[in-house]
Amino acid sequence: MDTIENGTASGEGESASPGGGADATSGQTADAVSGVGAASSRTTSPGDVLGSSENSRWAVAVRGLSKSYGKRRALDRVSLEVGWGSVCGLVGPNGSGKSTIIGSIVGLLRIDSGRALVDGAEYHWLRQPGRLVGTMRQSPAFTLRNTINQHLEVMRRALGVTSQRVDDCLKEVGLEDRRRSRIGSLSGGLRQRLSLAGAILGDPRILILDEPANGMDPESAALLRRLIRGLAGRGGAVLVSTHQLAELSLWADSCYVINQGRVKSRLDSATVQDPEALFDAFLQATSGQGA
């Protein structure tokens, strides 16, 4: 376990839909699927980051990220890295900042200082962000009267992928027989599967998922696990926030423990994949206010 003095993140509860303005047809934002984060702080140009070997060797690299809401410090000099071919977890108590970190990475929040890079570039400078990065928010926005097919059709058009890709994704998440079901009729776990289908629709190399296992039954959780590990096995990268330590130990290669807006520890694979060691390390990192 690596202890980090000035680490990463706080201000959970700020779940932002992946994008800017709401799409009247799907309940998903058009920016979400095209990948434009409306709230980004555009402090750099593409030339500042694209092509940097130091930055692009990481799938995700966060450097000194800080964010405040009034006098409350939500993120305090957060730094973390996710390598290609790996799955990295973000864990921490409720309100520790996990969702704020993710929202900052994908351009949904205006940061005060620092930088968040995806494949070496800030998210809003990516040429086809929705094809590189798939995102899943903690509280997905849906138009409940729409069917699964209608929801994904809007996303498909925005991403510029084929109808066959929709079919493939529905099959991958086990919803191929429910495509005509209205979203309002789905259980929470099935809605999570639909969100996951949207995240992978652009065939991205990177997934950034905020509490994806919430409400999932064991079958859905196993499906999520196979999908996450499958992408990493093909050389992609996954960043996942979760509070489910038992699940994390089954699929993560490393993990950052977040508390009060800071990274408290980075846990390696030996610790993460040992459930008892992971639990002990989590308690040690999150015990004591302001530690």
C-alpha positions as CSV (number, residue, x, y, z in Angstrom):
1,M,0.0,0.0,0.0
2,D,1.4,3.4,-1.0
3,T,0.4,6.2,1.3
4,I,0.0,9.5,-0.5
5,E,0.2,12.8,1.4
6,N,-1.5,15.1,-1.1
7,G,-3.8,13.1,-3.1
8,T,-7.2,13.2,-4.6
9,A,-10.9,13.8,-4.4
10,S,-14.2,14.9,-2.6
11,G,-17.7,16.2,-3.2
12,E,-19.6,13.1,-4.2
13,G,-23.2,13.5,-4.9
14,E,-22.7,15.6,-7.9
15,S,-23.8,13.2,-10.5
16,A,-23.7,14.8,-13.8
17,S,-25.2,13.4,-16.9
18,P,-22.5,12.7,-19.5
19,G,-22.9,15.8,-21.5
20,G,-24.5,19.1,-21.8
21,G,-28.1,19.8,-22.9
22,A,-30.8,17.1,-22.6
23,D,-32.0,15.3,-25.7
24,A,-35.8,15.4,-25.8
25,T,-36.1,12.0,-27.4
26,S,-33.8,9.8,-25.4
27,G,-33.3,11.5,-22.0
28,Q,-29.6,11.1,-22.8
29,T,-27.7,14.3,-23.6
30,A,-26.5,14.7,-27.2
31,D,-23.1,15.9,-25.8
32,A,-22.9,12.7,-23.7
33,V,-22.8,10.5,-26.8
34,S,-20.8,12.9,-28.9
35,G,-18.5,13.4,-25.9
36,V,-18.5,17.2,-25.5
37,G,-18.3,18.2,-21.8
38,A,-20.0,21.6,-21.6
39,A,-18.5,22.5,-18.2
40,S,-14.9,22.0,-19.0
41,S,-12.3,24.7,-18.2
42,R,-10.6,25.1,-21.5
43,T,-7.1,26.2,-20.4
44,T,-5.0,24.3,-22.9
45,S,-5.0,23.8,-26.6
46,P,-4.8,20.4,-28.4
47,G,-1.1,21.0,-29.1
48,D,-0.3,21.3,-25.4
49,V,-1.3,17.7,-24.8
50,L,-1.7,15.7,-27.9
51,G,1.4,13.7,-28.8
52,S,3.0,13.9,-25.4
53,S,4.6,10.6,-24.8
54,E,4.6,11.2,-21.0
55,N,0.9,11.8,-21.0
56,S,-0.4,9.4,-23.7
57,R,1.3,6.4,-22.2
58,W,-1.5,6.6,-19.6
59,A,-5.1,5.9,-20.5
60,V,-6.1,8.4,-17.8
61,A,-3.8,10.8,-16.0
62,V,-5.0,13.3,-13.4
63,R,-2.4,15.8,-12.2
64,G,-3.0,18.1,-9.1
65,L,-6.8,18.4,-9.7
66,S,-8.6,20.8,-7.3
67,K,-12.2,21.8,-7.1
68,S,-14.2,23.9,-4.7
69,Y,-17.8,24.8,-4.1
70,G,-17.8,28.1,-2.4
71,K,-15.6,27.6,0.7
72,R,-15.9,23.8,0.6
73,R,-12.9,22.0,-0.9
74,A,-14.2,19.1,-3.0
75,L,-11.0,17.9,-4.6
76,D,-7.6,18.7,-3.1
77,R,-4.6,18.3,-5.5
78,V,-5.8,14.9,-6.8
79,S,-3.3,12.9,-8.8
80,L,-3.9,9.4,-10.2
81,E,-3.1,7.2,-13.2
82,V,-4.7,4.4,-15.1
83,G,-2.5,2.3,-17.4
84,W,-3.4,0.6,-20.6
85,G,-4.5,-3.0,-20.2
86,S,-5.6,-2.5,-16.6
87,V,-8.7,-1.9,-14.4
88,C,-8.4,0.7,-11.7
89,G,-10.9,1.3,-8.9
90,L,-11.9,4.4,-7.0
91,V,-13.2,3.6,-3.5
92,G,-14.1,5.8,-0.6
93,P,-16.9,6.7,1.8
94,N,-20.0,8.5,0.5
95,G,-19.2,12.1,-0.2
96,S,-15.5,11.4,-0.6
97,G,-15.3,12.8,-4.1
98,K,-15.3,9.7,-6.4
99,S,-18.1,11.1,-8.7
100,T,-16.5,14.5,-8.7
101,I,-13.2,13.0,-10.0
102,I,-15.0,11.2,-12.7
103,G,-17.1,14.3,-13.7
104,S,-13.9,16.3,-13.9
105,I,-12.2,13.8,-16.1
106,V,-15.0,13.6,-18.7
107,G,-15.4,17.4,-18.8
108,L,-18.7,17.8,-16.9
109,L,-17.3,20.0,-14.1
110,R,-15.2,23.1,-14.3
111,I,-12.1,22.5,-12.3
112,D,-10.2,25.2,-10.3
113,S,-6.7,23.9,-11.1
114,G,-4.8,20.9,-12.3
115,R,-5.3,18.8,-15.4
116,A,-7.3,15.6,-16.3
117,L,-6.1,13.8,-19.4
118,V,-7.6,10.9,-21.4
119,D,-5.1,9.3,-23.8
120,G,-2.9,12.4,-23.4
121,A,-5.5,15.0,-24.1
122,E,-8.1,16.9,-22.1
123,Y,-11.5,15.4,-22.8
124,H,-12.9,18.4,-24.7
125,W,-10.0,18.3,-27.2
126,L,-10.5,14.7,-28.2
127,R,-11.5,14.4,-31.8
128,Q,-14.0,11.7,-31.3
129,P,-14.5,11.4,-27.6
130,G,-17.5,9.1,-27.7
131,R,-15.5,6.6,-29.7
132,L,-12.5,6.6,-27.4
133,V,-14.2,6.9,-24.0
134,G,-17.4,5.2,-22.8
135,T,-19.0,6.7,-19.7
136,M,-21.6,5.5,-17.3
137,R,-22.9,7.9,-14.7
138,Q,-24.1,7.0,-11.2
139,S,-27.7,8.1,-11.8
140,P,-28.4,7.7,-15.5
141,A,-30.9,10.0,-17.2
142,F,-33.6,8.2,-19.2
143,T,-36.9,9.1,-20.8
144,L,-39.0,6.4,-19.3
145,R,-41.6,6.2,-22.1
146,N,-38.9,5.4,-24.6
147,T,-38.0,1.8,-25.5
148,I,-34.5,0.4,-25.2
149,N,-34.2,0.5,-28.9
150,Q,-35.2,4.2,-29.2
151,H,-32.8,5.2,-26.5
152,L,-29.8,3.5,-28.2
153,E,-30.9,4.6,-31.6
154,V,-30.4,8.3,-30.6
155,M,-27.0,7.4,-29.2
156,R,-26.1,5.4,-32.3
157,R,-26.8,8.3,-34.6
158,A,-24.7,10.7,-32.5
159,L,-21.8,8.3,-32.4
160,G,-22.0,7.4,-36.1
161,V,-22.0,3.7,-35.5
162,T,-24.1,1.0,-37.3
163,S,-27.3,-0.6,-36.3
164,Q,-25.4,-3.9,-36.1
165,R,-23.3,-2.3,-33.3
166,V,-26.5,-1.7,-31.3
167,D,-27.5,-5.3,-31.8
168,D,-24.0,-6.5,-30.7
169,C,-24.1,-4.3,-27.5
170,L,-27.6,-5.5,-26.6
171,K,-26.4,-9.0,-26.9
172,E,-23.3,-8.3,-24.8
173,V,-25.4,-7.0,-21.9
174,G,-28.1,-9.6,-22.3
175,L,-30.9,-7.2,-23.4
176,E,-31.4,-8.5,-27.0
177,D,-34.8,-9.9,-26.1
178,R,-35.9,-6.7,-24.3
179,R,-35.2,-4.1,-27.0
180,R,-38.9,-3.1,-27.4
181,S,-39.4,-2.8,-23.7
182,R,-40.1,0.7,-22.3
183,I,-37.4,1.9,-20.0
184,G,-39.9,2.7,-17.3
185,S,-40.8,-1.0,-17.1
186,L,-37.2,-2.1,-16.4
187,S,-35.8,-3.0,-13.0
188,G,-32.9,-1.0,-11.6
189,G,-30.5,-3.7,-12.6
190,L,-31.7,-3.8,-16.1
191,R,-31.4,-0.1,-16.4
192,Q,-27.8,-0.4,-15.3
193,R,-27.3,-2.9,-18.1
194,L,-28.8,-0.4,-20.6
195,S,-26.4,2.3,-19.3
196,L,-23.6,-0.2,-19.8
197,A,-24.8,-0.8,-23.4
198,G,-24.6,2.9,-24.0
199,A,-21.2,3.1,-22.6
200,I,-19.8,0.5,-24.9
201,L,-21.8,1.5,-28.0
202,G,-18.9,3.5,-29.5
203,D,-16.6,0.5,-29.1
204,P,-14.3,2.6,-26.8
205,R,-10.8,1.8,-25.7
206,I,-11.5,3.4,-22.3
207,L,-14.4,3.0,-19.9
208,I,-15.0,5.4,-17.1
209,L,-17.8,4.0,-14.9
210,D,-19.4,5.6,-11.8
211,E,-20.9,2.9,-9.5
212,P,-21.9,0.6,-12.3
213,A,-22.8,-2.3,-10.0
214,N,-25.4,-0.5,-8.1
215,G,-28.7,-2.4,-8.2
216,M,-27.2,-5.3,-10.1
217,D,-28.1,-8.9,-9.3
218,P,-25.4,-11.5,-9.3
219,E,-25.9,-12.4,-12.9
220,S,-25.6,-8.7,-14.0
221,A,-22.6,-8.2,-11.8
222,A,-20.9,-11.2,-13.4
223,L,-21.7,-9.8,-16.8
224,L,-20.2,-6.5,-15.8
225,R,-17.1,-8.2,-14.5
226,R,-16.6,-10.1,-17.8
227,L,-17.0,-7.0,-19.8
228,I,-14.5,-5.0,-17.7
229,R,-11.9,-7.6,-17.7
230,G,-12.4,-8.3,-21.4
231,L,-11.7,-4.8,-22.4
232,A,-8.6,-4.7,-20.2
233,G,-7.5,-8.0,-21.7
234,R,-7.7,-6.5,-25.2
235,G,-5.4,-3.6,-24.1
236,G,-8.0,-1.1,-23.1
237,A,-8.4,0.6,-19.7
238,V,-11.1,0.9,-17.2
239,L,-11.6,3.4,-14.3
240,V,-14.5,2.4,-12.0
241,S,-15.8,4.1,-8.8
242,T,-17.5,1.7,-6.4
243,H,-18.3,1.1,-2.8
244,Q,-18.5,-2.6,-3.2
245,L,-15.2,-3.9,-2.1
246,A,-16.0,-7.5,-2.6
247,E,-16.7,-6.9,-6.3
248,L,-13.7,-4.7,-6.6
249,S,-11.4,-7.5,-5.5
250,L,-12.7,-9.7,-8.4
251,W,-11.8,-7.4,-11.3
252,A,-9.4,-4.6,-10.3
253,D,-5.7,-4.5,-10.8
254,S,-5.1,-1.4,-8.6
255,C,-7.2,1.0,-6.5
256,Y,-7.1,4.5,-5.1
257,V,-8.7,5.1,-1.8
258,I,-10.4,8.6,-1.6
259,N,-11.4,10.5,1.5
260,Q,-12.3,14.1,2.1
261,G,-11.2,15.2,-1.3
262,R,-7.8,13.5,-1.3
263,V,-6.1,10.3,-2.4
264,K,-5.2,8.6,0.9
265,S,-3.7,5.4,-0.6
266,R,-2.9,3.6,-3.8
267,L,-3.3,-0.1,-3.4
268,D,-1.5,-2.6,-5.7
269,S,-2.9,-5.8,-7.1
270,A,-1.7,-8.0,-4.3
271,T,-3.8,-5.9,-1.8
272,V,-6.8,-5.3,-4.0
273,Q,-7.2,-9.0,-5.0
274,D,-7.1,-10.1,-1.3
275,P,-10.5,-9.2,0.1
276,E,-9.4,-9.2,3.7
277,A,-6.3,-7.1,2.9
278,L,-8.4,-4.7,0.8
279,F,-10.9,-4.2,3.6
280,D,-8.2,-3.6,6.2
281,A,-6.4,-1.1,3.9
282,F,-9.6,0.7,3.2
283,L,-10.4,1.1,6.9
284,Q,-6.9,2.2,7.6
285,A,-6.9,4.8,4.8
286,T,-10.4,6.2,5.7
287,S,-10.2,6.2,9.5
288,G,-9.4,9.5,11.2
289,Q,-10.8,12.8,9.9
290,G,-8.2,14.9,8.0
291,A,-5.6,12.1,8.2
